[in-house]
């Protein structure tokens, strides 16, 4: 239990104190339950003594009824308080954990599956919520009632109380073993749950491909295997815990028959019959509580695994930086002898040194794997550099908060993701408080106003998850409208026209011209017409800048860039 309390304090932080009142109420409820048992014992004793009268009946009825009503009130209030406070804590936890995950570098997402992340934000937090709203109060209720029951046993007869304590102490190791097994097996079960979520997401995302290759349903073996593993892990979990949990319940169930035996012996030694009956009733109540504890404790141990998963995420170090950009910063982007490696100290960028001057366009070209995307990722601070520094207006980006840095950048990627929302709301991602007029103006500049107006509900048309009701070119232009409405001074572009037909490419190039005007632009490009008018062209190869200059200057050098231009010229001349 100490582990559970430490986990709750670690995760809930200062909000842990909000759980004190529900725990106190649970203990009061235990006292009220004990009072009802006391009234029952008193009734039985009066019946045996022949002193039960109408007045006693009325008294006991009033006591039991009043206790029952008060207990119902406490139970209802405690339930509402526990649910309300637990849900509030987990709401803050979900928001905080989501915000924390957002602040991590991309390496975390590369090394953790989508199933792990989705499960952490859904299943793990839901399981932690169960600990707060059900398990915690129930545990303290059982523990407090048991302490009260044992205390009354000592008041009546210390010998009987020692026997009860001995049985409970003998059974505790079994409860501890059940919890230990639940924690150990719980790790495998949670991994299986993560695997299922990952496979389901993979299946849904790739359903078109799987249907084309006839891999749907049971034929998609990866999904079927993950379900099988979950089934086996669940069975192993239950079968592993069952012997210890059953042993604990069996041993604590012996409290009642032992109470009969010990009570009989003590009766023969002079203990009065009313005391013997009281002890047997206490044993009955205590045995019932121990049975509940036997199933609750391993369940809490398993749910603790959810807390451990949450803590592991919380312990991940976010990108640093709390500062803000200057009020009127210069928007030149400087790479100063930058080195970078993703993992295992293997560098992918070596001594990258260049400056993208404010208001100019810098194009990155080079073969696949040369480091172009990594350069753009470092500017937007998806990662932090291993060596050297990146500065905007002379200020190291590592000292700027990621949110403030992102506010000064607009990014247009090759793979566009749209929300399952209206076209207008998708454009307003770039500026949440934009007016409809601003949205239309951005759409017109992005060359997408025409096709939006032709949609069934115009700007109010829901585009489907990922924008699956729109073509690639239409999605690309909406993403440019997003960037335009944001009006950020720095623009980062991945190759946005490489997979488009000529008509769409012309439309998008006009949209990009509007987006790039007067801004600091860094663009990854392969096509000649995208880069020939750039103010500076950087040719990367194996993580190094091997050529840099203007289009005309690089053609004169006769290097990689000149060969690329010649190859594209030949390709355009091909005919079938």
N, C-alpha and C positions, 0 to 999 in steps of 0.2 A: 504493500500500500504506500510505503514511503516513496517508491519509484513513481507511482502514479501521481502523488501529490507534487513531487519535484517536476514531473513532466508538465502538469497543469500550470504550475508557477512559471515554468520556463516559457511556455507557449502563450498563456493568457497575460502574463506580466502583471501590471498594476490592477487589471480587471479581476484578478483572482479573488480579491476581497469581496466582490459582488456575490461570491458563492457561499460566504459565511452564513448569511441569513437562511438560505435554504437548508444548510446542514444543521443549524440550530433548530429550525422547524422540524426537521426529520427526527432529531433527538427528542423534542417535546412530544412528537407523535408516538415515539416509543414509550415514553412515560404514560401517555394516555392509554396505549394498548396494554401496558402492564397493569394499569388501574382497572381495566375491564377484566383482566384475568383475576385480579384481586377480588373483585365483586363476585365472580363465579366461584372462587374458592370459599369466600365467606358464605355464600348460599349453600354450597355442599356441606360445609361444616355445621351450619345451623340445622340442616335437614338431618344429619347424622346425630346431632345432639338432641333432636326433638324440640328445639327452641324456635323453629320456623313459624312465624305468625303472619297475619295479614299486614301488620305494621312493618315487619321486616321485609315482606314482599314488596310493599309500596316503596320502602326506603331503597331496596336494591334496584327496583325498577327505575326509580328516579335517577339513581347514581349511574346505572348503566346507560340509560337514555341520554342523560346529560353528557356523560363521557363520550358516548357515540356521536352525538351532535357536534360537540367541540372537536372531536377527532376528525370528523368529516370536514369541518371548516378548516382545520389546520392542514388536512390532506389536500383539499382543493386549493387553498392559498399557496401551499408549498409547491404543488404541481405547477400552478400558473407562474409563480416566481421562478422556479427552476427552469421551466421551459423558456420563459421570457428572457431571463438572464443568460442562459446557455446559448440561445439563438443570437442574442446581441453580441456575445463574445465571439461566436463563430462567424457572424457577419463581419465584424471588424477583422477577424483572422483571415477570412477569404480576401477581403479588400487589401489588407496589408501584405498577405502572401503573394497575391497577384502583382501588387506594386513592387514587391521585392524581386520576384522572378523577372519582371520587366527590366529591372536595373542590372541584371546579370549579363555578362558577356556571352556572345554566341556559342562559345565553347561548351557552356553548360548544356545548351539545347542539343548540341551535336553529340554529347556523351550520355544524354538521358533520353529515353524513348518518349514518344508522345503519350504512351500509355501511363508511364510513371508520372508525368506532369498532370495529365487529366485526372488520374486517380488521386493525386495529392490534393487537387483543388475541389474534387467532388467526394469520392469515397472516403479518403483519409480524414478529411475535415468532418464529414458526416459521422464517421465512427467516433471521432473525438467529441463531437456534439452529444453522442449517446452517453459517453462517459460523464459529461457535464450535466445532462438533463435527466439521466436515469441511474446510472451505476453508482455515482459518487454519493448521492443522498441515500440510496438504498443501502449501501455498505455501512454508512454511519448509523443508519437506523438499526440495522441488524447488530452492529457492534455495541451500540449503546444499550439496546434491549438485553443483549447477552450479559453485559456487565451488571446491569440492574438485577437480572435473574440470579446470577451467581452470588451477588451481594446478599440478596434475600435468603439464598440457600445457607450462607454462612451465619446469618442471623438465626435461622431455625436450627441448624445442626451443622457444625463445622466438618464433621466426619463425612457426611453426605456431600457437602460442597467440595471437599478434597477429591472425592471419587469422580465427581462431575468434571472438575478441573483436569484431573488426570486423563480422562477420556478425550477432552478437547485438546489438551497438549499433545497426546499421542496421535491425534488425527491431523494436527497442523502440518507436519511434514508432508503428508499426502496432498494437502491443499497446496503447499509450496511446490511440490513436484508437478502437480497438474498445471500450475501457473507457468513453471519453467518450460514444460513441454509445449504449452500453448504459445509462449513467446517464440520458442525455437521453430515449431511448425508454422506459426503464424507468418514468419518471414517468407517461407516457401509459398504459402497460400496467397500472400499479398503480391508476390512476384508473379504468380499465375494470373491473378486479377489484372495486374498491369499488362501482362502479355495479351490477355483477351481484349482489353481496351485498345491496345496498339493494333491488333489484327483486325478488329472491327472497323477502326478508323481507316486502316489501309484498304480494307475491302470496300468500304463506301466510297473512298476517294478514287479507287481504281476500278469501279464497277463496270465502266464502259469497256475497258481493256479485258477484264475477266469474262465479260459476256462474249466478246468477240472470239476469245480463245476457249470458250466453253468451260470456264473454270468457276462457275457460280455454284452456290449451294454446297453440298458435301464434296464436290470436286475441288473446291478451294481448300487444299489440304492444310495450308498454314493456319487457317481459321479453325478448321476442325481439330487439328492437333492442339491448338491453344485451349479449346473447350474441354478436350479430353484431359489435358494436364490440370485444368482447374478442377474437374471432377475428381481426379485422383488425389490432388492436394487437399481438397475438402474432406474426402474420405479418410486420408491419412491423418489429418488434423483431428477429426472426431474420434477415430479409433485409438489414437495415441493418448488423448486426454482422458478418454472414458475409463480406463482401469483405475487411475488415481482419483478421479472425481467420484466414481462409483464406490471406491474403497473409503473415501472420506465420508460419503453419505451413509454407507453401511455402518462404519464405526460410530459416527455420531448418533445414528438411529438406536444404537445399543444403550443410549442414556436412559430411555424409558424402561426397558426390561431390567436394567441394572438398578434403576430407581425402585422398582418393585421388590427386587431381591434385597437390596441394602435397606430399604424401608422396613421390610419384614424383619430383618435381623435387628435393626435398631428398635423396632416395636417390641421385640422380645427382650430387649435390654432396658426397656422402660420408657421409650419415646412415645409420647401420646399420639393417639390415632389422628387427631386434627393436624398435627405437624407432619405425620407421614403422608397424609392426603395432600397437604400443601406442597410437600417436596415432589410428589409424583406429578402434580399439575405443573409445577415449575419445570420439571424435567421434560414434560410433554411440550411446553412452549419453547424451551431451549432447543429441543431436538428439531422442531419445525424450522426455527431460525437457522440452525446449522445446515439443514438440507438446502435452504435457499442460498446460503453462503457458498456451499460446495459448487453450485453451478455459476454463481455470480463471479467468484474470484478468478477462475481461468478465463472467463469471458472478458474481464477487465484486463487481464494480462495480454490477451490477444489484441484487444483494442488499443493497448499501449503501443503496439507496433505502428498504429496510425500516427500516434504522437511522435514516435521516433522518426518516421518519414518526414513529418512536418518540420521537426527540429533540424534534420539534415539539410533541408532546403533553406531554413532560416540561417543556418551557419555558413551557407555559401557567401563568399565575400562579393558584395556588389561593386560596380565601377565607382571609384571615388569621385570626389569633386563636389563642392557645395557652392562655389562661386557663381557669379553671373557675368555675362558679357558686358563690356563697357556700354555706356549709354549711346555713344555714337562711334562704334568700333569701325576699324578698317576691315574690309572683308577679303583681304588677300590671304590665301591658304599656303602655308610654307611647311614643306617636309624637310627637316634638318637632320640629315644623316640617320634616317629611320631604319631600324632593323626590327624584324618581327618574325615570330614563330608560333604556330598554333599549339604545339605540344611536343614533349620529349626533346626540347631544346634544338629542334630542327628548324633552322631559319628558312622562311620562304621569301622574305624581302631582305636585300642586302644593301645597306648604305644608300637608301633612296633620298635624293636631295634635289628639290626643285621648288619653285614658288609659282603658284597660280595667282596672278595679280588680280586685284579687285576689278570687276567689270569685264574680265577677259574670259575666253573659252580655252580650256586645256583639254586636249584629246589624248586618251590612253589607247594605244594599239599594241598588238603583239600576239604571238601564238597562244593557244589555249594552255592554261596553267602557268602563264608568265607572271601573274600577280596583279592583274588589273583590278579584279573584283576586290582583292584584299586591300588595295590602296583606297578604293572608295569606302570600304567597310571601316577602315581606320579613320577616315575623315569624319564619318558619321558616328564614330566612336562605338561601333559594335564590339570592338576590341580596344585594348590599350597597347601601345607600342612596347616592344621588348627593349629597344635602345633608341637613343636620339629623342626627338620630340616633334609633334605636329602643333603648329601655332596658327591661330587665326587673329589677324591684326596684332601679331607679336605676343599673344597670350596663349600659353600652353593649354590645350584643350583638356588635359587631365585635371586642371584646377577648376573647370567649369562643370556645373551639374549637367548630367545627360539631358534632362528635360529642357534646360535653358538653351543648350547647344542645339537640340532638335528644333526649337522654336525659330532658329535662324536658318534652317535648311529645308529645302523641298527635294524629295527623292522620287524619281520615276524609274521603276524597275521594268525589266523585260517581262517577268511573270507578274501580272496584275491580279490582286485579290480584291473583289468587291463584296460588300456586306449584303446579306439577304434583306435588303431594304430598298427604299425608293431611290431613283436616280439622283434626286436632289439631295437626299441625305448622304449618299455616297460622295457627292462632290463636296458637301459641307464637312466631310472628314478633315479637309484642309483648314476649315475655319468654322467652328461650331456655331458661332453667332451670326453667320452670314445671312443677309437678306435674300429674298428670292431674286431680286434684281441683280445682286452681286453674283448669284449662282448662274443666272442666264448670261451675264457678261463674260464670266469665266468660260462657260460652255461655248459661247460664240468665238472667243479667242482660241479655244482648243479645237475648233472645227467639229464640234459634236452637237451643236444646237439643232441642226437640221434633222439628224436621225432621232434625236430625243423627242422632238415635236411629233415625229411620225409614229412614235410608240403609242400603244392603246390609251394609256393615261398620261402621256407626256412625261413631265418631270416627276409625277407621282407614280410612275410605273415601278413595280417591285421587280428587281433584276434577278432574283434567285440567288441562292448561296454561291459565292464565288463569281457571281455574274454569269452563270451558265446559260442565260437566255440571250446573251449578246455575243457578237463575234469578237475575235481577238483585237481587230483594229478599233472597234467601238469601245472595248474595255480600255485599251491603251489611251484613247483620247479622253475618256473620263478621268483616268489617272493624271493626265496632263492638266485637265481642268482643276483637279484637286490641288496640284502644285501651283497653278496660277492664282487660285483664290487665296492660297496661303501667303502669296506675295513675299516669299523669303528671299533674302539677298544672296544666298548660296544655293546653287542647284546641282544635284548629283544625278547623272543619267547613266543607266545601264543601256546596252544596245537595244533600242526601242523599236527598231524597224527591220531587224534581221529576218523575221519570219512573216513579213507582210507582203501583200501583192502591191503592184505599182501604184494603183489608185489610193489605197490606204496609206502607202508610204508618202505620197505627195501631201495628203491631208495632214498626216502627223508631222511631217517636216515643217509645214506652215504653222502648226500649233507649237512646235518646238521653237521656231523662230520667235514667236511671241513670248514664250516662257523664258528664253535665254537672254532676251534683250536687256542690257544694262546690268546683268547679274554676273557673279563669279560662278563659272560653270566648269565642272569636271565631268567629262563624258567618256564612257567606254564605248568604242565603236570599231566596226570592221569594214563598213562600206565607205568608199572613197568620198561620196558626196556628203557624208556626215562630218568628215574631219578636214577636208581640204581648206575650209575657210576658218579653221581654228587659229587662234593667236599663237598657240604653242602645241606641238605634237610630241608626246613622249612614247618611245618604242621600248617596251619591256620584254625581257627574255630571261627566264630562269631567275626571276626576282631581282633583276638589275635593270637600270636604265642604260640601254646600249646605244640609243640615238635620241636626240632631241633637237627641235628646231621647227621652222615653219614648213609648210608643204613644199614650197619651191626649194628651200634650202636642203631638205632631206632628199628630194629628187636628185639634186646635184651630187650628193654624197654617194649615191648608187648602192646603198646598203639594203637592209631588210625592208624598210618602208618603200624604197624605190621598186624592189622586186614585187612587193604586194600590189602596188599600183599597176605594174605591168601585167601581173596575173589577172587582175580584175578587168583591165582593158581587153585582154585576150578573151576572157570569159564572156564579156558583153558582145564580142564579135562572133561568138559561136552561133551556129544555126543548125536546126534539125531538118 
